[in-house]
Amino acid sequence: MAYVNRTNAESGVNLLALRSHNAALVLDLLRTAGEGGISRLELAERTGLTPQAVSKITARLRADGLAAEAGRRASTGGKPRTVLRLVPEAGHAVGLHLDRDEVTVVLCDLTGAVVAERRVPLDLGAGAEAVVESAAGEVEALLARAGVSVLGVGVALPGPLDHARGVLHRVTGFPEWDGFPLRDALAGRLGVPVVVDKDTNAAALGIAVVGSGAGALGGGASGSAGAAGSSAAAGPSGPSGPSGSSGSSGPSSPLESFAYLHLGTGLGAGLVIGGGVHRGARTGAGEFGHQVIQLDGPPCGCGNRGCIEALCLAAVDRGAVGEAARVLGVGAANLVGLLDIDLVLLGGRTVAAHEEAFVRGVGAVLEERARLEGVDDGAIPVRVAPGGARGVAEGAAQLLLAPLFGRGED
């Protein structure tokens, strides 16, 4: 499989070895500058590096094919400044979203832009060997068609799981996955580094990297409180380590504190605190769907009763979407009260089918909680998350891409 290679075929540079902190700072500024580019003087000013250091770094990036000239820009004095930009096609990563009943595979360039994708049915309960083979086959088919080499594969799926080791725990509804080393199994099958994380963490990572620039969160509905509108890698040579918190093609402001709530075939949360994905000491944070809010409630696949996930999905199955939204709102309000976050984002196929109802229902609960608590500036915003149906897969690709820009270190 020559097309599956962690080394860039054109320049011969091992992008995963590009771990210099200063180089990552420069690369991230090139990425966020977009096609318009940025001058060396601006890079020095914004990084705090000396002009000489910036010149050395950019010369190496250009030699490696990661940066190129983007023209000249007038200066306040002297000759026009040469402007540099990131070369998006200099590297690619695969994002793989394993849902309970389908698999989505995307190929992203260095900016995070999707250049190819596939989506096919999948039975997560078919057994580990069958699922790994099916997922690997979809990755190979995508790469064969695209004809590019890749940094690796980021995998996102329902938790709980051990992100650091890439080992699954008792995935709700699929206890047979408990203890399965998915990262090592896929890395051995594909021959590239693999990073495994929960679907909610991957989606949150992707959102955190894109930021709040123009258009990032502009789509979708908004509740009365809001404006309209997510490691450890293992490859053939063993473990290495990107983890947690890049790809917009233009300037953006980071989203520092938010919760991404994903309601699809299950319910979970991705938490971004201080600009980075919060996974917790044992990488188990975000099991939002299994907080009990009704002691005598319906049984949940996790073994408890009255979990938010069970209550939400039962209400949706009855066609009571408004009730499901209010239940989700109660959980969101608990999360807001606990973490004092700035924004709640909603995603997942169930939300996508009823966007306005969920944003309105969750927003109403948060607004009522804020009123009861006497919060002066009102409830925090509730919005539909960007990314749509492939948001989790795009975030999975960022598990490999973000560390190149200094955005994926815990």
FENTA-V672346 format. One line per field, one symbol per residue. ss: DSSP state (H for helix, E for strand, L for the rest). psi: psi as a letter, one per 20 degrees, with the letter a starting at -180 (. if undefined). burial: I if it has 9 or more other C-alpha atoms within 8 Angstrom, else O. Layout:
ss=???
psi=???
burial=???
This chain:
ss=LLLLLLLLLLLLLLHHHLLLHHHHHHHHHHHHHHHHLEEHHHHHHHHLLLHHHHHHHHHHHHHLLLEEEEEEELLLLLLLEEEEEELHHHLEEEEEEELLLEEEEEEEELLLLEEEEEEEELLHHHLHHHHHHHHHHHHHHHHHHHLLLLLEEEEEELLLEELLLLEELLELLEHHHLLLLHHHHHHHHHLLEEEEEEHHHHHHHHHHHHLLLLLLLLLLLELLLLLLLLLLEEELLEEELLLLLLLLLLLLLLLLEEEEEEELLLEEEEEEELLEELLLLLLLLLLHHHLELLLLLLELLLLLELEHHHHHHHHHHLLLHHHHHHHHHHHHHHHHHHHLLLEEEEELHHHHHLHHHHHHHHHHHHHHHHHHHLLLLLLLEEEELLLHHHHHHHHHHHHHHHHHHLLLLL
psi=mhinpipphgijpohiimjpgghhggghhggihbhhaqrhghgghhhjqqhgggggghhghghijhqrqkaqpqriqaqqqppqrqohjiqqqppooorhjqpppqpqahiippiqqqpqqqoijiqgggggggghhhghgghhhhkrrqhapppprqaqrohhikpqbnppimiiipjpmgghghghhhkrqppprqhhggghggghghakrpigkirrrqriirrr..rpqpahjaqalqrf.onqjrqqpqohorpopoodiaprqppopkiqpohrhkkjqjlhikppiohkaqqqiiiaqkqggggghggghijmhggghhghhgghhggghgilriqpppaqhgghilgggggggghgghggghghikpgjaqqqprpqrhbhjhggghhhihhgghhjkjjp.
burial=OOIIIIIIOOOOOIIOOIOOOOIIIIIIIIIIIIIOIIIIOOIIOOOOIOIOOIIOIIOOIIOIIIIIOIOOOOOOOOOOIIIIIIIIOIIIIIIIIIIIOIIIIIIIIIIIIIOIIIOOOIIIOOIIOOIIOOIIOIIIOIIIOOOIIIIIIIIIIIIIIIIOOIIIIIIIOIIOIIOIIIIIIIIIOOIIIIIIIIIIIIIIIIIIIIIIIOOIIIIIIIIIIIIIIIIIIIIIOOOOOIIIIIIIIIIIOIIIIIIIIIIIOIIIIIIIIOIIIIIOOOIIIIIIIIIIOOOOIIIIOOOIIIIIIIIIIOIIOOOIIIIIIIIIIIIIIOIIOOOOIOIIIIIIIIIIOIIIIIIIIIIIIIIOIIIOOOIOOIIIIIIIIIOIOIIIIIIIIIIIIIIIIIIIIO
